[in-house]
Amino acid sequence: MYRRPMFHVLLTRLQERRRFLQVLSGPRQAGKTTLVQQVLSACPIPSHYASADAPSLQSRAWIEQQWGVARLLCREGKGKTEAVLVLDEIQKVPEWSEMVKRCWDEDTAARRPLKVVLLGSAPLLVQRGLAESLAGRFEVIPVPHWGYPEMQAAFGWTVDQYIYFGGYPGSAELIADAPRWTRYILESLVETTVARDVLLMTRVDKPALLRRLFHLGCMYSGQILSYQKMLGQLQEAGNTTTLAHYLELLAAAGMLTGLTKFSGERARQRASSPKLQVMNTALVSAQLSLSFAEARRTPDVWGRLVESAVGAHLLNSSEGTPVEVYYWRERNREVDFVVRGGKRLAAIEVKCGAAKGSFPGIDAFARAFRPQRTLLVGGNGVPLEQFFRTAPADLIVG
């Protein structure tokens, strides 16, 4: 069991007397289905599992049918027996949230002790449905990409393997066959996510631009790039607002995001140029023309992968917490990552080789904002293995 914290959260919530819709949301191949099946095996409450991931798109009536099966489990105890209903890939059912709301409210009125778990691999669509119809009725359990401790425990990976191959557990058995691993990442994960979770379920007027933006973001992961420069790189005379929207869609799908610049003023943060950041380094490595061994021997490529792995760890590990991740730059002074929790700050600089001399970016940031902690990660600073085992919230403890 490699997603132990989320396992215990869901198991505890299902055994509580209180009723809330439990929503597991996250990118593809993050282990949501396996996690919930493990919880059902450990939970003494009768359950019914059903998935909308079928060749033909399910209708709202399908939700009602599955709900009826689960209600029979409650009825066996004359209306007092608890039961659990799990609906997987819920985002594939058109207008799913209205039917879920109707069935949930019927159970609430009848005092039927049916507990419901929803799973979705299109976070943006799931969140939209929750906000539109189910306000006050749900709790979200984020299921982000796998981190280094999980990949190491499950597959015996080294830190370097995790940095290059990323956190997709389904790809772990393919890493000895580089072409096959690459095809799996690009065809089974990237293309499926873009084609099924983004383009088919969200209005995208320029799908080719969105795809090119994704590839550009992977190429420049770890770099600050204005939207105008992105349009130039993409050879697109388009709208920067459209580009920002597409970056938000890719972030919601757990693929690529744009970190905002840290500032004491929220308005200035929103207006800043984004620092492109992949959510899983496999998305970068699969598009390189270098093997694992070749990338390891190429300092600039390996340095970019290390910084991207650090950023991915910060973002994935802070999912569902109050911790926020930024970058900072002022003139020629820069800090790779800024972690904020409430009023507490940590400034992080990432290095591959041995660091020499001072760090003017860290020094300038410390003078301006007085963070609780400044960290050098990698090189002769905090070892990467130790850092990847540290929760972002622990970085801001003074």
N, C-alpha and C positions, 0 to 999 in steps of 0.2 A: 504494500500500500504506500504509494509515493506522494499522494496529495493529502497527507494526514490532517493538516489544519482544517482544510475545507471539509474533509470527511467528518470530523468531530463537530464542526459547526452545523452541518446539515442533520446529522444524526441527533444531536441535542435538540434542534428546533422541532424535528418530527416527534420527539418524545415529550415535548412540552404540552401543557393543556391549551395554551393560546393557539389560535388559528390565524396564520398568515399564508398567503401564497408564497412559496419559496421559488425564486427564479434563479437558475444557474445560467449565466450568460458569459460568453467568451469566444475566442477565435476557434476555427476548425482545428481538430486534432489536438485539443488541449486536455482531453480526457474526461469531458463532462459525462458522457454516457457510462463509461467504466466506473467513474466515481459514484454515480447514483445507484448503479447496480450493486456495488460493494456496500453502500449504505443500506439498501433494501435487504441484502442478505444478513446484515447484522441487526436489523431492526425487527423486533417481534411483532410489529403491526402488519396485518394483511395488506397486500398491495397489488396494484394492477399497472403494468407498464405498456405504453403504446407509442409508436413513432409515426410521425407524418412524413417521414422520408421514404416515400414509395414512388413507383414509376408514374402514377397518376396523381395529380395534385388533390389533396384532401379538401373537403368542403367543411363548412361550419357544422353540418349535421354529423360529421365524423367525431367532432369534439363531444357533442351531445351523446352519441352512442358510447364512446369510451367512458364518459362520465356515468352513464347508466350502469355499465358493468361494475364500476367502483362502488356505486351506491348499493348494489346488491351485497357487497361485502359488509357494508354497514348494517344492512337489513337483517343479516344472519344473526345479529345480536339484538334484534328488536329495536333497532335505531340507536343503540348505545355503544356499539362496537366501533372503535376507530378503524379507519382504513386510509391508505395512501394511494393517490392517483398520480402517475408520472406521465406527462405528455412531452415527448421529445420532438425536436425540430419544429416547434410550435409556430415559428415565423412563416412556415410554408403554407399555412392555412389562411386564406383570405379573410380579413376582418375577424381574426381569431379572438381579439381582446373583448369584443362585444359579447360573444358567446360565452367566454370564460366568466365574464362579469355576471351574466345572467344566471349561469349554473351556480357560481359561487354564492351569489346573493340568495338564491333559492335554498341552498344548504344552510346558510346562516339563519334564514327565517325559520327553517324547519329544525334548527338546532342539530343538524346532522353532522357528526364528528368526522367528516371527510377532509383529509389534508391533501393538498395539491402541490406538486412540484412541476415547474415548467422549465424546459431546456431549450436554448436557442443558440445557433452559431452565427447569427447575424445580429450582433449587439445593437446596432442602430435601429433596426426594425423592431426588435424586442422592446427597447426602451421607449420607442414611440408609442407602441401599443399599450404599454404600462401607463404612460403619462396620459394618454387620451381617455382610457376607460377604467383603469384599476387603481386610481389614486387612493392611498390609505389602506389598501388591501394586501400589499406585497412587501417582501424583503428580498433584496438581491444578494446573491453570493457570487462574486466575480471569480471566474476560473481562467486565469491568464496563462500565457505560455509557461512551459516547464523551465525551472531554474537549474543552475548547476548542481545543487545538492540532490535534486531528484534524478537528473540524468546520470550523475555519478553513482547514486545508490542503485538505480535500475539497471544500468548498462556498464558500470565500471569506467566511465569516461574520465580522462584527464581534463584539466582546466583548458589546455590548448585545444583538445577535441571539441569541448563545449563552445569555445570562442569561434571556431570555424564552422562546426556543423549545427550550432544553435540548439533550440529546445523543442524540436518536434519528435516525440517518442516513436511515432510510426516510421520514422526514417532511420532509426538507430541501426537496424539490422542491414542496412544497405550501404553503409559508409565505406566498406571495403571495395565496393564496385562504384567508382566515382560517376560514370555516365548514368548508371541506373539511379543513383541517389539524386543526381541533378534533375533527371526527368521526373522523378517523384515529387520533388519540391516544386518545380515549375508547372507541371501538368496537373498533378493531383491536388496540390494545395493552392498555389498562386492562381492558376487559371480558374479553378473551381470557385475560389473565394471571390474573385473579380466577377466572373460570369454569373454565378448563382446568388451570391450574397449581396453584391453591390449593384450590378447593372440590371438584373431582373427585378429587383425589389425596391429600387430607388430611382427616381427620375435622374438620368444623366444625359444631357443633350449632346455631349461630345465624348462618347466612350473611348475613342482613340486617344484623346488628350488625357483622359484619366489613366489609361494604361501607360502612356509615355511618362506621365508624372510619377507613376510608381517606379518605373525603371530608373528615372532620373534621381528619385529620392534614394534608391538603393545605391546608386553610383556615388552620390554625394553624402551618404549617411555620415554624420559627425561634423558636417560643415554648415555654416550659416549662409543662407542664400535668399536674397530678396525675391519677392514674387515677380518683379520686373526682370531680374536676371534669369529666373526660371523660364519665363515666357521666351526670353531670348534663346536659351538653351534648347527649348522645345520648338523653336521656330514657329511660334504661335502668336498671332496678333490678336490675342484674346483679352479677356477681362480678368484682372487680378482677383476680383471677388469670386469668379467661377473657379479659379485655381485654388483659392483658399477653401472653398466649399468641397472640392474634390479631395483635398488633403484631409479634411475632416471626415469624409466618408471612408478613406483608407485607414484613418486612425480608429474609427468605430469598428472596422473589420479586423482590427488587431494586426495590421501590417506595417503601416508607416505613419509617423506623426511629425508635427513641427513644434519643437519646444519654443516657448516664448522667452523673450529676454526678461530677466529679473529687474524689477524697478520698484521703488516705493509707491509708485502711482499705477493703479490698475489700467487706466486708459493708455498710458504709455506702453505697458506690457502688451496689450492687445494690438497696438499699432506697429510692433517691432517686426523685423525680418525673422522668419523662423529658422531654427537650427534643425535640419532634417535628421530624423532618427528612426531607424527600423526597430520593430518590436521583437524581431527574432533574427539573429545574424545569419541564419541559413538563407534568408532572402537575399543577402549580399553575396555570400559564398557561391550560391548556385548560379550566379550570373558572372562570376569571375572566369577568366581563362586560365586560372592557376589552380593546381591541385592543393590539397592540404599541406603537403611537404613544401611545395613551391611557395605558397603564401607565407608559410612560417619563415622561409628564408628571405622574404622580400620585406624589408623594414617598413616602408611606407604603407604597403597593403596591410601588413600585420598590425601596425599601429592603428590604422583605421578600424580594423575588426575589433581590436581590444577596446577602443573607445566606444564603438557601437555596442559591444557586449555589456560594458559598464552601464551605458544609458538604458539598454533594454532591461537589465536587472533592476535599475531604479524605478523604471516605469511599471514593469510587471509586478514587482514586489510591493509597490505602493497602491496598486489597484484596490479600490474599496476602502482606503484609509484616508485620513485628512492630510496626508503628506502630498506636497506638490513638488514637481521637478522643473527647473528652468536652466537656462544658461545665462552668462553675463558677459557683456563686452562694452568697453568705453574707450573710444579711440583705438589704440593698438594694444590695450590691456584686455585680457579675456580669461574667463574661468569656464572650464569645460561643463560643469554641472553645479547648480545650486539647489539644495534640498531645503524646503521650508515646511515646518509643521507649526501652525499658530504663529507665534512671534519668534520662534527659534529657527536658526539657520545653520547650514553646513555648506562650505565651499569645497569642491572636489576638483583636483587636477589629476589627469590620467597620463601616465608615462609607461612606455614599454621597456626601454633600456634604463641604465643608471642615470639618474637626474643629476645635473651639475649646476651649481650656482643657485641663485634665488629665483623666485617665481613672482614676477612683477604683477601679474594679473591677480593672484591670490592676495598679495600685499595691498594692492589698490582696493580690492573688494573689502578686505578686512578693515581698512581705514574708513571706508564709506559706510559699511553696514554692521560692523562688529559681530560677526557670526560666532555661535557657540563653539564651532569646531572648523578647522581647516585640515584637509586631508590630501595627501599624495597617495594615489592608488597605483600599484604596479611599480616596476623598477625597484628602487631601494626604499619604497614607501610601504604601505599596507599591501601584503601579498594578495594577488587576485583571488586565490582560493578562499582566503579569509573574508575578503570583501564580498564575494558572491554568496557567502553564508550569513551575511549580516543584513538584517531588515533595515530599510531606509529610516524608519522611525528611530532606530538605535543610533543612527549617525548624528542626530541633532541633540543627543543627550550630552550636556556639558561635562 
